[in-house]
Amino acid sequence: MDRDDGKLTIRRAVEALRNGVPNPAAVEMLGCRQPKAEAAFAELLAGAEDARVPAARVQGMLVSGDFGAGKSHVLVHLERQALAQGFVCSRVAVSKETPFYDLGKVFKSAVDNARMPDREGRLFEELGTVADRGSESFAGFVEWVEAAESKGVLHRVFPASVAVYDSRRDPERNARIESFWAGDRIKVSDVKDGLRLIGQGQRCAFRTPRAAELPPQRLRFAVELMRGAGYKGWVVLLDELELVGSYSPLQRGRSYAELTRWLGHASGDGCPGLIAVAAVTGDFASAILGPDGKNDREGVVRRLADSRYADSVRRAEAGIRLLERKCIRLSPPTADDVRDTLETLRRIYSDAYGWEAPRLEPSVRGVGIQARMRYKVRAAINEWDLRRIYPGSRPDTVGGEFHHAYEENADLERESGDDAEGAGR
């Protein structure tokens, strides 16, 4: 990296911190001071590296903290750790476009946002390029696909598409197969034509899969393909899980069931090699799950039981228990944390602008937002900005507290079609 590129990287890191959304460079420079979360994640990585671990093992964890406590910073740090150890990683922000109750949309977002340790580009295209067809790991992947189909774990279209893809006869057809693996539709006739082209027409006797059955199969297939291509697994980092609190009751119940799936607590849905880390606000359990809030512990379960999603009740109950009992609470910054972080930040800022930033008096005191590291970082950058641009000024930063309202969004329910079901009961 030359001098100009280095300065640009540093300035981008400062800009990210100024906006409260740390990028990988900023996280690398500042480090992470959450040993409990780091230790739990390291244990998950070590477990995922074991060859063909039991499918029922726990495959994820929850971290919680107030707004500005550093949840996103921790997720970026964990992503860096996983990439360095040979895992494919995806950061997914729960949003209107990526509703957590919809596995298909979350999976597609994870694919679109996937990062590989040593390559750039579209995930499945890169996996198809890097996979060594003669390796033991890829042979194990092909063997697994065939066995999974025979056991009913995968639809027949998956081993069929692998056979067509691996023949490398038609690049355009292979691109369509990659898109299918990534979550798009495909004409089954296209795969069958490919089978006939490679002399495997006898394998064409299968129906078109139902759209609803594909997302969990795609997830399992993707992880196995990553392992077959030589990677250790797939780490999916789920940010802003608290937005589930603004869903309708039925959508919240479905989301709790999906959380159980992602974290590996759903019976029969284990996914060896997958690690999910979800971040949620610290008050979610009291504001949404308990009797002093929306009381989802009882109300949502009843709503699910009286819907077409009744088979998700047990998973939803498990997801609620995970949110109530299994969150790793992020530690507040100590005096040493604040002092060391501000000193590191001062050096970064000085290098970014070629201006010697003055030392600031560190303090861990304050209530609400003023006690959080995000506030201290942004306040320091704001003060240095003003003193650099207006020499002699002595700014006094005032921050406003942010509270999640968890207000339900009726538009989301109408878009999902759940409101029609509710009106018909």
Contacts in CASP RR format, 6 or more apart in sequence:
PFRMAT RR
TARGET T0000
AUTHOR 0000-0000-0000
METHOD contacts of the structure
MODEL  1
MDRDDGKLTIRRAVEALRNGVPNPAAVEMLGCRQPKAEAAFAELLAGAED
ARVPAARVQGMLVSGDFGAGKSHVLVHLERQALAQGFVCSRVAVSKETPF
YDLGKVFKSAVDNARMPDREGRLFEELGTVADRGSESFAGFVEWVEAAES
KGVLHRVFPASVAVYDSRRDPERNARIESFWAGDRIKVSDVKDGLRLIGQ
GQRCAFRTPRAAELPPQRLRFAVELMRGAGYKGWVVLLDELELVGSYSPL
QRGRSYAELTRWLGHASGDGCPGLIAVAAVTGDFASAILGPDGKNDREGV
VRRLADSRYADSVRRAEAGIRLLERKCIRLSPPTADDVRDTLETLRRIYS
DAYGWEAPRLEPSVRGVGIQARMRYKVRAAINEWDLRRIYPGSRPDTVGG
EFHHAYEENADLERESGDDAEGAGR
1 9 0 8 1.000
7 351 0 8 1.000
7 352 0 8 1.000
9 25 0 8 1.000
10 25 0 8 1.000
10 29 0 8 1.000
10 348 0 8 1.000
10 351 0 8 1.000
10 352 0 8 1.000
11 352 0 8 1.000
11 353 0 8 1.000
12 23 0 8 1.000
12 25 0 8 1.000
13 22 0 8 1.000
13 23 0 8 1.000
13 25 0 8 1.000
13 26 0 8 1.000
13 29 0 8 1.000
13 348 0 8 1.000
13 352 0 8 1.000
14 26 0 8 1.000
14 348 0 8 1.000
14 349 0 8 1.000
14 352 0 8 1.000
14 381 0 8 1.000
16 22 0 8 1.000
16 23 0 8 1.000
16 25 0 8 1.000
16 26 0 8 1.000
17 26 0 8 1.000
17 30 0 8 1.000
17 345 0 8 1.000
17 377 0 8 1.000
17 378 0 8 1.000
17 381 0 8 1.000
18 378 0 8 1.000
18 381 0 8 1.000
18 382 0 8 1.000
20 374 0 8 1.000
20 377 0 8 1.000
20 378 0 8 1.000
21 72 0 8 1.000
22 30 0 8 1.000
22 72 0 8 1.000
22 73 0 8 1.000
22 76 0 8 1.000
23 76 0 8 1.000
24 76 0 8 1.000
24 79 0 8 1.000
24 80 0 8 1.000
27 73 0 8 1.000
27 76 0 8 1.000
27 77 0 8 1.000
27 80 0 8 1.000
28 80 0 8 1.000
29 344 0 8 1.000
29 348 0 8 1.000
30 73 0 8 1.000
30 341 0 8 1.000
30 344 0 8 1.000
30 345 0 8 1.000
30 348 0 8 1.000
31 77 0 8 1.000
32 38 0 8 1.000
32 73 0 8 1.000
32 74 0 8 1.000
32 77 0 8 1.000
33 331 0 8 1.000
33 333 0 8 1.000
33 337 0 8 1.000
33 341 0 8 1.000
34 63 0 8 1.000
34 74 0 8 1.000
34 77 0 8 1.000
34 330 0 8 1.000
34 331 0 8 1.000
35 331 0 8 1.000
36 328 0 8 1.000
36 331 0 8 1.000
37 61 0 8 1.000
37 63 0 8 1.000
37 74 0 8 1.000
37 78 0 8 1.000
37 328 0 8 1.000
37 330 0 8 1.000
38 77 0 8 1.000
38 78 0 8 1.000
38 81 0 8 1.000
40 61 0 8 1.000
40 328 0 8 1.000
41 61 0 8 1.000
41 78 0 8 1.000
41 81 0 8 1.000
41 82 0 8 1.000
41 275 0 8 1.000
41 277 0 8 1.000
42 81 0 8 1.000
44 59 0 8 1.000
44 60 0 8 1.000
44 61 0 8 1.000
44 275 0 8 1.000
45 81 0 8 1.000
45 82 0 8 1.000
45 85 0 8 1.000
45 87 0 8 1.000
45 232 0 8 1.000
45 235 0 8 1.000
45 275 0 8 1.000
47 53 0 8 1.000
47 57 0 8 1.000
48 59 0 8 1.000
48 87 0 8 1.000
48 232 0 8 1.000
48 233 0 8 1.000
48 272 0 8 1.000
48 273 0 8 1.000
48 274 0 8 1.000
48 275 0 8 1.000
49 85 0 8 1.000
49 232 0 8 1.000
52 272 0 8 1.000
53 272 0 8 1.000
53 273 0 8 1.000
54 272 0 8 1.000
55 268 0 8 1.000
55 270 0 8 1.000
55 271 0 8 1.000
55 272 0 8 1.000
56 264 0 8 1.000
56 267 0 8 1.000
56 268 0 8 1.000
56 270 0 8 1.000
57 264 0 8 1.000
57 270 0 8 1.000
57 272 0 8 1.000
58 263 0 8 1.000
58 264 0 8 1.000
58 265 0 8 1.000
59 262 0 8 1.000
59 263 0 8 1.000
59 264 0 8 1.000
59 270 0 8 1.000
59 271 0 8 1.000
59 272 0 8 1.000
59 273 0 8 1.000
59 274 0 8 1.000
59 275 0 8 1.000
59 276 0 8 1.000
60 262 0 8 1.000
60 263 0 8 1.000
60 264 0 8 1.000
60 275 0 8 1.000
60 276 0 8 1.000
60 277 0 8 1.000
61 263 0 8 1.000
61 276 0 8 1.000
61 277 0 8 1.000
61 278 0 8 1.000
61 326 0 8 1.000
61 328 0 8 1.000
62 263 0 8 1.000
62 277 0 8 1.000
62 278 0 8 1.000
62 279 0 8 1.000
62 280 0 8 1.000
62 322 0 8 1.000
62 323 0 8 1.000
62 326 0 8 1.000
62 327 0 8 1.000
62 328 0 8 1.000
63 71 0 8 1.000
63 74 0 8 1.000
63 75 0 8 1.000
63 277 0 8 1.000
63 278 0 8 1.000
63 279 0 8 1.000
63 280 0 8 1.000
63 327 0 8 1.000
63 328 0 8 1.000
63 329 0 8 1.000
63 330 0 8 1.000
64 71 0 8 1.000
64 279 0 8 1.000
64 280 0 8 1.000
64 281 0 8 1.000
64 282 0 8 1.000
64 284 0 8 1.000
64 327 0 8 1.000
64 328 0 8 1.000
64 329 0 8 1.000
64 330 0 8 1.000
65 71 0 8 1.000
65 279 0 8 1.000
65 280 0 8 1.000
65 281 0 8 1.000
65 282 0 8 1.000
65 329 0 8 1.000
65 330 0 8 1.000
66 281 0 8 1.000
66 282 0 8 1.000
66 283 0 8 1.000
66 368 0 8 1.000
66 372 0 8 1.000
67 281 0 8 1.000
67 369 0 8 1.000
67 372 0 8 1.000
67 402 0 8 1.000
67 403 0 8 1.000
67 404 0 8 1.000
68 369 0 8 1.000
68 372 0 8 1.000
68 373 0 8 1.000
68 374 0 8 1.000
68 375 0 8 1.000
69 330 0 8 1.000
69 332 0 8 1.000
69 372 0 8 1.000
69 373 0 8 1.000
69 374 0 8 1.000
70 330 0 8 1.000
70 372 0 8 1.000
70 373 0 8 1.000
70 374 0 8 1.000
71 239 0 8 1.000
71 279 0 8 1.000
71 280 0 8 1.000
71 330 0 8 1.000
72 239 0 8 1.000
72 279 0 8 1.000
73 373 0 8 1.000
74 279 0 8 1.000
74 330 0 8 1.000
75 91 0 8 1.000
75 237 0 8 1.000
75 239 0 8 1.000
75 277 0 8 1.000
75 279 0 8 1.000
76 91 0 8 1.000
78 235 0 8 1.000
78 237 0 8 1.000
78 277 0 8 1.000
79 89 0 8 1.000
79 91 0 8 1.000
79 115 0 8 1.000
79 235 0 8 1.000
79 237 0 8 1.000
82 89 0 8 1.000
82 235 0 8 1.000
82 275 0 8 1.000
83 89 0 8 1.000
83 115 0 8 1.000
83 116 0 8 1.000
83 117 0 8 1.000
84 117 0 8 1.000
85 232 0 8 1.000
86 117 0 8 1.000
86 231 0 8 1.000
86 232 0 8 1.000
86 233 0 8 1.000
87 117 0 8 1.000
87 231 0 8 1.000
87 232 0 8 1.000
87 233 0 8 1.000
87 234 0 8 1.000
87 235 0 8 1.000
87 275 0 8 1.000
88 114 0 8 1.000
88 115 0 8 1.000
88 116 0 8 1.000
88 117 0 8 1.000
88 123 0 8 1.000
88 226 0 8 1.000
88 231 0 8 1.000
88 233 0 8 1.000
88 234 0 8 1.000
88 235 0 8 1.000
89 114 0 8 1.000
89 115 0 8 1.000
89 234 0 8 1.000
89 235 0 8 1.000
89 236 0 8 1.000
89 237 0 8 1.000
90 109 0 8 1.000
90 110 0 8 1.000
90 111 0 8 1.000
90 113 0 8 1.000
90 114 0 8 1.000
90 115 0 8 1.000
90 234 0 8 1.000
90 235 0 8 1.000
90 236 0 8 1.000
90 237 0 8 1.000
91 113 0 8 1.000
91 237 0 8 1.000
91 239 0 8 1.000
92 98 0 8 1.000
92 106 0 8 1.000
92 109 0 8 1.000
92 110 0 8 1.000
92 113 0 8 1.000
92 236 0 8 1.000
92 237 0 8 1.000
92 238 0 8 1.000
92 239 0 8 1.000
93 239 0 8 1.000
93 240 0 8 1.000
94 100 0 8 1.000
94 238 0 8 1.000
94 239 0 8 1.000
94 240 0 8 1.000
94 241 0 8 1.000
94 243 0 8 1.000
94 244 0 8 1.000
95 240 0 8 1.000
95 243 0 8 1.000
96 409 0 8 1.000
96 412 0 8 1.000
97 105 0 8 1.000
97 109 0 8 1.000
98 105 0 8 1.000
98 106 0 8 1.000
98 109 0 8 1.000
99 105 0 8 1.000
99 106 0 8 1.000
99 247 0 8 1.000
99 251 0 8 1.000
99 255 0 8 1.000
99 412 0 8 1.000
99 416 0 8 1.000
100 106 0 8 1.000
100 238 0 8 1.000
100 241 0 8 1.000
100 243 0 8 1.000
100 244 0 8 1.000
100 255 0 8 1.000
100 258 0 8 1.000
100 259 0 8 1.000
101 244 0 8 1.000
101 247 0 8 1.000
101 251 0 8 1.000
101 252 0 8 1.000
101 253 0 8 1.000
101 254 0 8 1.000
101 255 0 8 1.000
101 257 0 8 1.000
101 258 0 8 1.000
101 416 0 8 1.000
102 416 0 8 1.000
103 215 0 8 1.000
103 216 0 8 1.000
103 219 0 8 1.000
103 258 0 8 1.000
103 261 0 8 1.000
104 183 0 8 1.000
104 214 0 8 1.000
104 215 0 8 1.000
104 218 0 8 1.000
106 238 0 8 1.000
106 258 0 8 1.000
107 183 0 8 1.000
107 215 0 8 1.000
107 218 0 8 1.000
107 219 0 8 1.000
107 222 0 8 1.000
108 182 0 8 1.000
108 183 0 8 1.000
110 234 0 8 1.000
110 236 0 8 1.000
111 123 0 8 1.000
111 124 0 8 1.000
111 182 0 8 1.000
111 183 0 8 1.000
111 222 0 8 1.000
112 182 0 8 1.000
114 123 0 8 1.000
114 234 0 8 1.000
116 123 0 8 1.000
116 126 0 8 1.000
116 231 0 8 1.000
117 231 0 8 1.000
119 126 0 8 1.000
119 129 0 8 1.000
119 130 0 8 1.000
120 126 0 8 1.000
122 178 0 8 1.000
122 182 0 8 1.000
123 182 0 8 1.000
123 222 0 8 1.000
124 178 0 8 1.000
124 179 0 8 1.000
124 181 0 8 1.000
124 182 0 8 1.000
124 222 0 8 1.000
124 225 0 8 1.000
125 175 0 8 1.000
125 178 0 8 1.000
127 225 0 8 1.000
127 226 0 8 1.000
127 229 0 8 1.000
128 165 0 8 1.000
128 178 0 8 1.000
128 229 0 8 1.000
130 229 0 8 1.000
130 230 0 8 1.000
131 138 0 8 1.000
131 141 0 8 1.000
131 225 0 8 1.000
131 228 0 8 1.000
131 229 0 8 1.000
131 230 0 8 1.000
132 138 0 8 1.000
132 229 0 8 1.000
132 230 0 8 1.000
133 166 0 8 1.000
135 228 0 8 1.000
135 230 0 8 1.000
137 227 0 8 1.000
137 228 0 8 1.000
137 229 0 8 1.000
137 230 0 8 1.000
138 228 0 8 1.000
138 229 0 8 1.000
138 230 0 8 1.000
140 228 0 8 1.000
141 224 0 8 1.000
141 225 0 8 1.000
141 227 0 8 1.000
141 228 0 8 1.000
141 229 0 8 1.000
142 162 0 8 1.000
142 166 0 8 1.000
144 224 0 8 1.000
145 154 0 8 1.000
145 158 0 8 1.000
145 159 0 8 1.000
145 162 0 8 1.000
145 221 0 8 1.000
145 224 0 8 1.000
146 159 0 8 1.000
148 154 0 8 1.000
148 158 0 8 1.000
148 220 0 8 1.000
149 155 0 8 1.000
149 156 0 8 1.000
149 158 0 8 1.000
149 159 0 8 1.000
153 217 0 8 1.000
153 220 0 8 1.000
154 217 0 8 1.000
154 220 0 8 1.000
154 221 0 8 1.000
155 206 0 8 1.000
155 209 0 8 1.000
155 213 0 8 1.000
155 214 0 8 1.000
155 217 0 8 1.000
156 203 0 8 1.000
156 206 0 8 1.000
157 180 0 8 1.000
157 186 0 8 1.000
157 188 0 8 1.000
157 191 0 8 1.000
157 206 0 8 1.000
157 208 0 8 1.000
157 209 0 8 1.000
158 217 0 8 1.000
158 221 0 8 1.000
159 203 0 8 1.000
160 191 0 8 1.000
160 192 0 8 1.000
160 195 0 8 1.000
160 203 0 8 1.000
160 204 0 8 1.000
160 206 0 8 1.000
161 177 0 8 1.000
161 180 0 8 1.000
161 181 0 8 1.000
161 186 0 8 1.000
161 191 0 8 1.000
163 195 0 8 1.000
163 198 0 8 1.000
163 200 0 8 1.000
163 203 0 8 1.000
164 170 0 8 1.000
164 173 0 8 1.000
164 174 0 8 1.000
164 177 0 8 1.000
164 191 0 8 1.000
164 194 0 8 1.000
164 195 0 8 1.000
164 197 0 8 1.000
164 198 0 8 1.000
165 174 0 8 1.000
165 177 0 8 1.000
165 178 0 8 1.000
167 194 0 8 1.000
167 197 0 8 1.000
167 198 0 8 1.000
168 174 0 8 1.000
169 194 0 8 1.000
169 197 0 8 1.000
169 198 0 8 1.000
170 194 0 8 1.000
170 197 0 8 1.000
173 190 0 8 1.000
173 193 0 8 1.000
173 194 0 8 1.000
176 186 0 8 1.000
176 190 0 8 1.000
177 186 0 8 1.000
177 191 0 8 1.000
179 186 0 8 1.000
180 186 0 8 1.000
181 218 0 8 1.000
181 221 0 8 1.000
181 222 0 8 1.000
181 225 0 8 1.000
182 218 0 8 1.000
183 214 0 8 1.000
183 215 0 8 1.000
183 218 0 8 1.000
185 211 0 8 1.000
188 206 0 8 1.000
188 207 0 8 1.000
188 208 0 8 1.000
188 209 0 8 1.000
192 201 0 8 1.000
192 204 0 8 1.000
195 201 0 8 1.000
195 203 0 8 1.000
195 204 0 8 1.000
196 204 0 8 1.000
216 261 0 8 1.000
216 269 0 8 1.000
219 271 0 8 1.000
219 274 0 8 1.000
220 271 0 8 1.000
222 234 0 8 1.000
223 233 0 8 1.000
223 234 0 8 1.000
223 271 0 8 1.000
223 272 0 8 1.000
223 273 0 8 1.000
223 274 0 8 1.000
226 233 0 8 1.000
226 234 0 8 1.000
227 233 0 8 1.000
227 273 0 8 1.000
232 273 0 8 1.000
233 273 0 8 1.000
233 274 0 8 1.000
233 275 0 8 1.000
234 273 0 8 1.000
234 274 0 8 1.000
234 275 0 8 1.000
235 275 0 8 1.000
235 276 0 8 1.000
235 277 0 8 1.000
236 262 0 8 1.000
236 274 0 8 1.000
236 275 0 8 1.000
236 276 0 8 1.000
236 277 0 8 1.000
237 276 0 8 1.000
237 277 0 8 1.000
237 279 0 8 1.000
238 262 0 8 1.000
238 276 0 8 1.000
238 277 0 8 1.000
238 278 0 8 1.000
238 279 0 8 1.000
239 279 0 8 1.000
240 279 0 8 1.000
241 259 0 8 1.000
241 278 0 8 1.000
241 279 0 8 1.000
241 280 0 8 1.000
241 284 0 8 1.000
242 280 0 8 1.000
242 281 0 8 1.000
242 284 0 8 1.000
242 404 0 8 1.000
242 406 0 8 1.000
244 251 0 8 1.000
244 252 0 8 1.000
244 255 0 8 1.000
244 256 0 8 1.000
244 288 0 8 1.000
245 252 0 8 1.000
245 284 0 8 1.000
245 287 0 8 1.000
245 288 0 8 1.000
245 294 0 8 1.000
245 406 0 8 1.000
245 408 0 8 1.000
246 405 0 8 1.000
246 406 0 8 1.000
246 407 0 8 1.000
246 408 0 8 1.000
246 409 0 8 1.000
246 412 0 8 1.000
247 255 0 8 1.000
247 408 0 8 1.000
247 409 0 8 1.000
247 412 0 8 1.000
247 413 0 8 1.000
248 408 0 8 1.000
248 409 0 8 1.000
248 410 0 8 1.000
248 412 0 8 1.000
248 413 0 8 1.000
248 418 0 8 1.000
248 419 0 8 1.000
249 294 0 8 1.000
249 296 0 8 1.000
249 299 0 8 1.000
249 300 0 8 1.000
249 303 0 8 1.000
250 300 0 8 1.000
250 303 0 8 1.000
250 304 0 8 1.000
250 307 0 8 1.000
250 309 0 8 1.000
250 413 0 8 1.000
250 418 0 8 1.000
250 421 0 8 1.000
250 422 0 8 1.000
251 412 0 8 1.000
251 413 0 8 1.000
251 416 0 8 1.000
251 418 0 8 1.000
252 288 0 8 1.000
252 296 0 8 1.000
252 300 0 8 1.000
253 296 0 8 1.000
253 300 0 8 1.000
253 301 0 8 1.000
253 303 0 8 1.000
253 304 0 8 1.000
253 309 0 8 1.000
253 312 0 8 1.000
253 316 0 8 1.000
254 304 0 8 1.000
254 309 0 8 1.000
254 312 0 8 1.000
254 316 0 8 1.000
256 296 0 8 1.000
256 300 0 8 1.000
256 315 0 8 1.000
256 316 0 8 1.000
256 317 0 8 1.000
256 318 0 8 1.000
256 319 0 8 1.000
256 320 0 8 1.000
256 323 0 8 1.000
257 266 0 8 1.000
257 304 0 8 1.000
257 309 0 8 1.000
257 312 0 8 1.000
257 315 0 8 1.000
257 316 0 8 1.000
257 319 0 8 1.000
258 315 0 8 1.000
259 278 0 8 1.000
259 319 0 8 1.000
259 322 0 8 1.000
259 323 0 8 1.000
260 266 0 8 1.000
260 315 0 8 1.000
260 316 0 8 1.000
260 318 0 8 1.000
260 319 0 8 1.000
260 322 0 8 1.000
261 269 0 8 1.000
261 315 0 8 1.000
262 276 0 8 1.000
262 278 0 8 1.000
263 276 0 8 1.000
263 278 0 8 1.000
263 319 0 8 1.000
263 322 0 8 1.000
264 270 0 8 1.000
264 271 0 8 1.000
264 276 0 8 1.000
265 318 0 8 1.000
265 319 0 8 1.000
265 322 0 8 1.000
266 315 0 8 1.000
266 318 0 8 1.000
280 323 0 8 1.000
280 327 0 8 1.000
281 404 0 8 1.000
282 327 0 8 1.000
282 329 0 8 1.000
283 404 0 8 1.000
284 323 0 8 1.000
285 323 0 8 1.000
285 324 0 8 1.000
285 327 0 8 1.000
286 292 0 8 1.000
286 293 0 8 1.000
287 293 0 8 1.000
287 294 0 8 1.000
287 404 0 8 1.000
287 406 0 8 1.000
288 294 0 8 1.000
288 296 0 8 1.000
288 406 0 8 1.000
289 295 0 8 1.000
289 296 0 8 1.000
289 297 0 8 1.000
289 320 0 8 1.000
289 323 0 8 1.000
289 324 0 8 1.000
290 296 0 8 1.000
290 297 0 8 1.000
291 297 0 8 1.000
291 298 0 8 1.000
294 406 0 8 1.000
296 320 0 8 1.000
297 320 0 8 1.000
297 324 0 8 1.000
300 316 0 8 1.000
300 320 0 8 1.000
301 313 0 8 1.000
301 316 0 8 1.000
301 317 0 8 1.000
301 320 0 8 1.000
304 310 0 8 1.000
304 312 0 8 1.000
304 313 0 8 1.000
304 316 0 8 1.000
305 313 0 8 1.000
306 425 0 8 1.000
307 418 0 8 1.000
307 421 0 8 1.000
307 422 0 8 1.000
307 425 0 8 1.000
308 421 0 8 1.000
332 364 0 8 1.000
332 371 0 8 1.000
332 372 0 8 1.000
333 341 0 8 1.000
333 364 0 8 1.000
333 371 0 8 1.000
333 372 0 8 1.000
333 373 0 8 1.000
333 376 0 8 1.000
334 364 0 8 1.000
335 362 0 8 1.000
335 364 0 8 1.000
337 364 0 8 1.000
337 373 0 8 1.000
338 362 0 8 1.000
338 363 0 8 1.000
338 364 0 8 1.000
338 373 0 8 1.000
338 376 0 8 1.000
339 362 0 8 1.000
341 373 0 8 1.000
341 376 0 8 1.000
341 377 0 8 1.000
342 359 0 8 1.000
342 360 0 8 1.000
342 362 0 8 1.000
342 376 0 8 1.000
342 377 0 8 1.000
342 380 0 8 1.000
343 359 0 8 1.000
345 377 0 8 1.000
345 380 0 8 1.000
345 381 0 8 1.000
346 357 0 8 1.000
346 358 0 8 1.000
346 359 0 8 1.000
346 360 0 8 1.000
346 380 0 8 1.000
346 384 0 8 1.000
349 355 0 8 1.000
349 357 0 8 1.000
349 380 0 8 1.000
349 381 0 8 1.000
349 384 0 8 1.000
350 356 0 8 1.000
350 357 0 8 1.000
353 388 0 8 1.000
355 388 0 8 1.000
357 384 0 8 1.000
357 388 0 8 1.000
358 384 0 8 1.000
358 387 0 8 1.000
360 380 0 8 1.000
360 383 0 8 1.000
362 376 0 8 1.000
364 371 0 8 1.000
365 371 0 8 1.000
368 401 0 8 1.000
369 375 0 8 1.000
369 399 0 8 1.000
369 400 0 8 1.000
369 401 0 8 1.000
369 402 0 8 1.000
370 399 0 8 1.000
375 399 0 8 1.000
379 397 0 8 1.000
379 399 0 8 1.000
382 395 0 8 1.000
382 397 0 8 1.000
383 395 0 8 1.000
383 397 0 8 1.000
386 393 0 8 1.000
386 395 0 8 1.000
387 393 0 8 1.000
387 394 0 8 1.000
387 395 0 8 1.000
410 419 0 8 1.000
413 419 0 8 1.000
END
